[in-house]
Amino acid sequence: MALRSKRSQAPKPIFISKHADDFSEVNCEECGSGESPGELLLCDKCDKGFHLFCLRPILVSVPKGSWFCPSCSKQKVPKSFPLIQTKIIDFFRIQRSTESTQKLCQDIQKKRKRSSSLVMSKKRRKLLPFNPSEDHERRLEQMRSLATALTAAGTEFSNELSYRPSMAPRSANKSALEKGGMQVLSKEDAETLNLCKKMMDGGEWPPLMVVFDPEEGFTVEADRFIKDLTIISEYVGDVDYLKNRENDGGDSMMTLLHAANPSQSLVICPDKRGNVARFINGINNFTQEGKRKQNLKCVRYDVNGECRVLLVANRDISKGERLYYDYNGYEQEYPTQHFV
């Protein structure tokens, strides 16, 4: 293991052996432990150490350039996006839909009742569409909060996976390449996902508020009660080969495809293009506190032969509760993780 040292003179981190004399006594300011020296990040101003997994939000990779601890960063509240409907509509490229999303939702419910009455099969819990806030002004506030966060991060809004000329092509995203196989999104759940997409295209937004915390930065809170198994968001961004990003000290990446052939593994990079999922915190659920806070699961699905990543509520979520998903690694039931 190696200690991650100061990086004020270089955009990429410098690794120093844990046996180096200058860093042998460095402990984490949060937990007080000097264990896991390879996960200790030093503040470029005060030289104090912090475990990546002890910070809030958790850092899943070393940031580019200089890094300052919460005490030294003195983060300023970013300028809010204008609460002007036309500007918000333009920012998110909202389109008026000729088909009522309420009618679409009713049609899905009718199909589910019909299929459940005709087919005898093992009971399976189905995904639910998000329930937008009824108040139009409140939805504008929710959208403005996300526009503020995206603008401050320099991220273009996108609700789809992006395939750029210099990165992995769409043809590389094949769920058949997944090591050990991947669960297939059912037809009914695929309809629910499409309904969520159509609602967002028409300006009916998930009941989420992106808030700014001086210590945690941007984070996401439920703005109304959310039921268990509700689709919160799809995790989107630029798709690239993992091999191209292994030495990248940028923002966190999400595993999209864990191929048997490592050279074919893919990740989602949300730093240039992304949505609200970029600001939802990963949490270390090895601790009791982490297990208590976790309220989302991160699931990879085969959708028409392609890999997709969904953030789904894994329990009922109260209004005002911050959203957290487990970032610790692959679990058999929910095989998704941030790549560290």
C-alpha positions as CSV (number, residue, x, y, z in Angstrom):
1,M,0.0,0.0,0.0
2,A,1.1,3.6,-0.5
3,L,0.3,6.9,0.9
4,R,-1.3,9.4,-1.4
5,S,0.7,12.6,-0.9
6,K,0.2,16.3,-1.7
7,R,-0.3,17.0,-5.4
8,S,-0.1,20.8,-5.6
9,Q,2.7,20.7,-8.2
10,A,1.1,18.0,-10.5
11,P,-2.3,17.2,-11.9
12,K,-1.8,13.5,-11.1
13,P,-1.3,12.0,-7.6
14,I,2.1,11.1,-6.3
15,F,2.3,7.9,-4.4
16,I,4.8,7.6,-1.5
17,S,5.6,4.5,0.4
18,K,3.9,4.2,3.8
19,H,7.5,3.6,5.2
20,A,8.6,7.1,4.1
21,D,9.8,8.9,7.3
22,D,7.8,12.1,6.6
23,F,4.5,10.3,6.4
24,S,4.9,7.4,8.9
25,E,2.9,9.2,11.6
26,V,0.0,10.4,9.4
27,N,-3.4,9.5,10.8
28,C,-6.9,10.2,9.5
29,E,-8.5,13.3,11.1
30,E,-11.9,11.7,11.0
31,C,-11.3,8.2,12.5
32,G,-7.9,8.7,14.1
33,S,-6.4,5.6,12.4
34,G,-3.3,5.4,10.3
35,E,-4.4,2.1,8.8
36,S,-5.0,1.8,5.0
37,P,-2.3,4.3,4.2
38,G,-3.0,3.8,0.5
39,E,-6.4,5.4,1.1
40,L,-5.0,8.5,3.0
41,L,-5.3,11.8,1.1
42,L,-3.3,14.8,2.3
43,C,-4.7,18.3,2.3
44,D,-2.5,20.6,0.1
45,K,-2.8,23.4,2.6
46,C,-2.6,21.9,6.2
47,D,-1.0,18.5,5.3
48,K,-3.6,16.7,7.5
49,G,-4.6,13.2,6.4
50,F,-8.1,11.9,5.5
51,H,-9.2,8.5,4.4
52,L,-11.1,8.6,1.1
53,F,-13.8,6.6,2.7
54,C,-14.1,8.8,5.8
55,L,-14.8,12.0,3.8
56,R,-18.4,13.1,3.2
57,P,-19.2,12.6,0.5
58,I,-16.9,9.6,0.1
59,L,-14.2,10.1,-2.6
60,V,-13.9,7.0,-4.7
61,S,-10.9,8.3,-6.6
62,V,-8.2,10.9,-6.1
63,P,-9.3,14.3,-7.4
64,K,-7.4,16.1,-10.1
65,G,-5.1,18.9,-9.1
66,S,-4.9,20.3,-5.6
67,W,-7.2,19.0,-2.9
68,F,-8.2,20.8,0.3
69,C,-9.9,19.3,3.3
70,P,-13.3,20.6,4.5
71,S,-11.7,23.0,7.0
72,C,-9.4,24.6,4.5
73,S,-11.7,24.6,1.4
74,K,-14.2,27.1,2.8
75,Q,-16.6,26.2,0.0
76,K,-18.7,29.1,-1.1
77,V,-22.4,28.7,-1.9
78,P,-22.5,28.6,-5.7
79,K,-24.6,31.1,-7.7
80,S,-28.2,29.8,-8.1
81,F,-29.5,29.2,-11.6
82,P,-32.2,31.7,-12.5
83,L,-35.8,30.7,-11.5
84,I,-37.1,31.5,-14.9
85,Q,-39.3,28.9,-16.6
86,T,-38.0,29.5,-20.1
87,K,-34.4,29.3,-19.1
88,I,-35.0,26.0,-17.2
89,I,-36.9,24.6,-20.1
90,D,-34.1,25.5,-22.5
91,F,-31.4,24.1,-20.1
92,F,-33.0,20.7,-19.9
93,R,-34.4,20.7,-23.5
94,I,-37.9,20.0,-22.2
95,Q,-40.4,19.1,-24.9
96,R,-44.2,19.3,-24.8
97,S,-45.6,15.8,-25.0
98,T,-48.8,15.1,-26.9
99,E,-49.5,12.0,-24.8
100,S,-50.5,12.4,-21.2
101,T,-48.0,10.8,-18.8
102,Q,-50.9,10.2,-16.5
103,K,-52.5,8.1,-19.2
104,L,-49.3,6.2,-19.9
105,C,-49.0,5.5,-16.1
106,Q,-52.6,4.2,-16.1
107,D,-52.0,2.0,-19.1
108,I,-49.0,0.4,-17.4
109,Q,-51.0,-0.3,-14.3
110,K,-53.8,-1.9,-16.3
111,K,-51.3,-4.2,-18.2
112,R,-49.8,-5.3,-14.9
113,K,-53.2,-6.1,-13.4
114,R,-54.2,-8.0,-16.5
115,S,-50.9,-10.0,-16.6
116,S,-51.1,-10.8,-12.9
117,S,-54.6,-12.2,-13.2
118,L,-53.8,-14.3,-16.2
119,V,-50.4,-15.7,-15.4
120,M,-49.6,-17.8,-12.4
121,S,-45.9,-17.3,-11.6
122,K,-43.5,-16.7,-8.7
123,K,-44.2,-13.3,-7.2
124,R,-41.7,-10.7,-8.4
125,R,-41.4,-7.2,-7.1
126,K,-41.8,-4.7,-9.9
127,L,-40.1,-1.3,-10.3
128,L,-42.2,1.8,-9.8
129,P,-42.1,5.1,-11.7
130,F,-41.2,8.2,-9.7
131,N,-44.2,10.3,-8.5
132,P,-43.6,14.0,-9.5
133,S,-44.6,16.8,-7.2
134,E,-48.0,18.1,-8.1
135,D,-47.0,21.8,-7.6
136,H,-45.6,23.1,-10.8
137,E,-43.6,25.8,-9.0
138,R,-42.0,23.2,-6.8
139,R,-40.9,21.2,-9.8
140,L,-39.2,24.3,-11.2
141,E,-37.4,24.7,-7.9
142,Q,-36.2,21.1,-8.1
143,M,-35.0,21.5,-11.7
144,R,-33.3,24.8,-10.8
145,S,-31.4,23.1,-8.0
146,L,-30.0,20.5,-10.4
147,A,-29.2,23.2,-13.0
148,T,-27.3,25.1,-10.3
149,A,-25.2,22.0,-9.5
150,L,-24.5,21.0,-13.1
151,T,-23.5,24.6,-14.0
152,A,-21.2,24.8,-11.0
153,A,-19.6,21.5,-11.9
154,G,-19.3,22.4,-15.6
155,T,-21.4,19.4,-16.6
156,E,-23.8,19.4,-19.5
157,F,-27.2,17.9,-18.8
158,S,-27.8,14.5,-20.4
159,N,-30.3,11.8,-19.6
160,E,-28.7,9.2,-21.8
161,L,-25.4,7.3,-22.1
162,S,-23.1,9.3,-24.4
163,Y,-20.7,7.7,-26.9
164,R,-17.9,10.1,-28.0
165,P,-15.6,9.6,-31.0
166,S,-12.5,9.3,-28.9
167,M,-14.0,6.8,-26.4
168,A,-15.8,3.5,-26.5
169,P,-18.3,3.1,-29.4
170,R,-21.9,2.0,-28.7
171,S,-21.2,-1.3,-30.3
172,A,-18.9,-2.1,-27.4
173,N,-21.8,-2.0,-24.9
174,K,-23.0,-5.6,-25.1
175,S,-24.4,-7.2,-22.0
176,A,-23.5,-10.6,-23.5
177,L,-19.9,-9.8,-22.6
178,E,-20.6,-9.4,-18.9
179,K,-18.6,-11.8,-16.8
180,G,-21.1,-14.2,-15.1
181,G,-24.1,-12.8,-17.0
182,M,-26.4,-9.9,-16.3
183,Q,-30.1,-9.8,-15.2
184,V,-32.5,-8.8,-18.0
185,L,-34.9,-5.9,-17.4
186,S,-38.4,-7.3,-17.8
187,K,-40.8,-5.9,-20.4
188,E,-42.9,-4.4,-17.7
189,D,-40.0,-2.7,-15.9
190,A,-38.7,-1.5,-19.3
191,E,-42.0,0.2,-19.8
192,T,-41.7,1.8,-16.4
193,L,-38.2,3.1,-17.3
194,N,-39.5,4.5,-20.6
195,L,-42.3,6.2,-18.7
196,C,-39.8,7.9,-16.4
197,K,-37.9,9.1,-19.4
198,K,-41.0,10.5,-21.1
199,M,-42.1,12.3,-17.9
200,M,-38.7,14.0,-17.6
201,D,-38.7,14.9,-21.3
202,G,-42.1,16.6,-20.7
203,G,-40.9,18.5,-17.6
204,E,-42.4,16.2,-14.9
205,W,-39.4,15.8,-12.6
206,P,-38.4,13.2,-9.9
207,P,-39.1,14.7,-6.5
208,L,-35.5,15.4,-5.7
209,M,-33.7,18.5,-4.5
210,V,-30.0,19.1,-5.0
211,V,-28.7,21.0,-2.0
212,F,-25.3,22.5,-1.2
213,D,-23.6,21.6,2.0
214,P,-20.4,23.5,3.0
215,E,-18.7,20.3,4.0
216,E,-20.2,17.7,1.7
217,G,-20.7,19.9,-1.4
218,F,-23.7,19.1,-3.6
219,T,-25.9,16.3,-2.4
220,V,-29.4,15.1,-3.1
221,E,-32.5,15.0,-0.9
222,A,-35.9,13.5,-1.3
223,D,-38.4,16.3,-1.7
224,R,-41.4,14.1,-1.0
225,F,-42.1,10.6,0.2
226,I,-40.6,8.0,-2.1
227,K,-41.8,4.4,-2.1
228,D,-39.5,1.3,-2.1
229,L,-38.5,0.1,-5.6
230,T,-39.1,3.6,-7.2
231,I,-36.7,4.4,-10.1
232,I,-34.7,7.4,-8.9
233,S,-32.5,7.9,-11.9
234,E,-30.4,6.2,-14.6
235,Y,-26.7,6.7,-14.1
236,V,-25.4,8.3,-17.3
237,G,-22.4,9.9,-18.7
238,D,-19.7,9.3,-21.3
239,V,-19.0,5.6,-21.9
240,D,-15.3,4.6,-22.1
241,Y,-13.1,1.6,-21.8
242,L,-11.8,1.0,-18.3
243,K,-8.3,0.6,-19.6
244,N,-8.3,4.2,-20.8
245,R,-9.4,5.5,-17.3
246,E,-7.3,3.4,-14.9
247,N,-4.8,6.2,-14.3
248,D,-7.3,9.0,-14.6
249,G,-7.5,11.0,-11.3
250,G,-10.8,12.6,-12.3
251,D,-14.3,12.2,-10.9
252,S,-15.7,8.9,-9.8
253,M,-16.7,6.4,-12.5
254,M,-19.4,3.8,-12.5
255,T,-18.8,0.3,-13.8
256,L,-21.1,-0.4,-16.8
257,L,-19.7,-3.6,-18.1
258,H,-17.4,-6.0,-16.2
259,A,-16.2,-8.2,-19.1
260,A,-14.5,-11.5,-18.9
261,N,-11.9,-9.9,-21.1
262,P,-10.6,-6.9,-19.1
263,S,-9.8,-4.9,-22.2
264,Q,-13.6,-4.9,-23.0
265,S,-14.7,-3.6,-19.6
266,L,-16.6,-0.3,-19.7
267,V,-17.2,2.6,-17.3
268,I,-19.5,5.6,-17.2
269,C,-17.7,8.9,-16.7
270,P,-20.2,11.7,-15.5
271,D,-17.8,14.6,-15.4
272,K,-18.6,16.1,-18.8
273,R,-22.2,15.0,-19.3
274,G,-24.6,13.7,-16.6
275,N,-27.8,14.1,-14.6
276,V,-28.9,14.1,-10.9
277,A,-27.2,10.7,-10.3
278,R,-23.8,12.4,-10.4
279,F,-24.6,14.2,-7.1
280,I,-26.0,11.2,-5.2
281,N,-23.5,10.1,-2.6
282,G,-21.9,6.7,-2.4
283,I,-21.7,5.4,1.1
284,N,-19.5,2.8,2.9
285,N,-22.0,0.4,4.2
286,F,-19.4,-1.7,6.1
287,T,-20.4,0.3,9.1
288,Q,-23.7,0.2,11.0
289,E,-24.2,3.9,10.3
290,G,-23.6,3.3,6.6
291,K,-26.1,0.5,6.5
292,R,-28.7,2.6,8.3
293,K,-28.2,5.5,5.8
294,Q,-28.2,3.5,2.6
295,N,-31.6,3.9,0.9
296,L,-30.7,3.2,-2.7
297,K,-29.4,0.2,-4.6
298,C,-27.4,0.5,-7.8
299,V,-28.4,-2.2,-10.3
300,R,-27.1,-3.1,-13.8
301,Y,-29.5,-4.5,-16.3
302,D,-29.5,-5.9,-19.8
303,V,-31.9,-3.6,-21.7
304,N,-32.3,-4.8,-25.3
305,G,-28.8,-6.3,-25.3
306,E,-27.1,-3.2,-23.8
307,C,-25.9,-2.6,-20.2
308,R,-27.8,0.1,-18.3
309,V,-27.3,1.3,-14.6
310,L,-30.3,2.3,-12.5
311,L,-30.5,3.8,-9.0
312,V,-33.6,2.4,-7.3
313,A,-35.0,2.9,-3.8
314,N,-34.3,-0.1,-1.6
315,R,-36.7,1.0,1.1
316,D,-39.3,3.8,1.7
317,I,-37.6,7.2,1.8
318,S,-39.0,10.1,3.9
319,K,-39.1,13.7,2.7
320,G,-35.9,15.5,3.5
321,E,-33.8,12.3,3.7
322,R,-30.5,12.4,1.8
323,L,-29.9,9.7,-0.8
324,Y,-27.1,7.2,-0.4
325,Y,-26.2,4.1,-2.3
326,D,-23.6,1.4,-1.5
327,Y,-20.3,2.0,-3.4
328,N,-18.4,-0.8,-1.7
329,G,-18.3,-3.3,-4.5
330,Y,-20.0,-6.1,-6.3
331,E,-22.8,-7.8,-4.5
332,Q,-24.5,-10.8,-6.0
333,E,-28.0,-9.2,-5.9
334,Y,-27.0,-5.7,-7.0
335,P,-23.7,-6.1,-9.0
336,T,-22.7,-2.5,-9.5
337,Q,-20.0,-0.3,-8.0
338,H,-18.1,2.9,-8.5
339,F,-14.7,2.0,-9.9
340,V,-11.9,2.9,-7.4
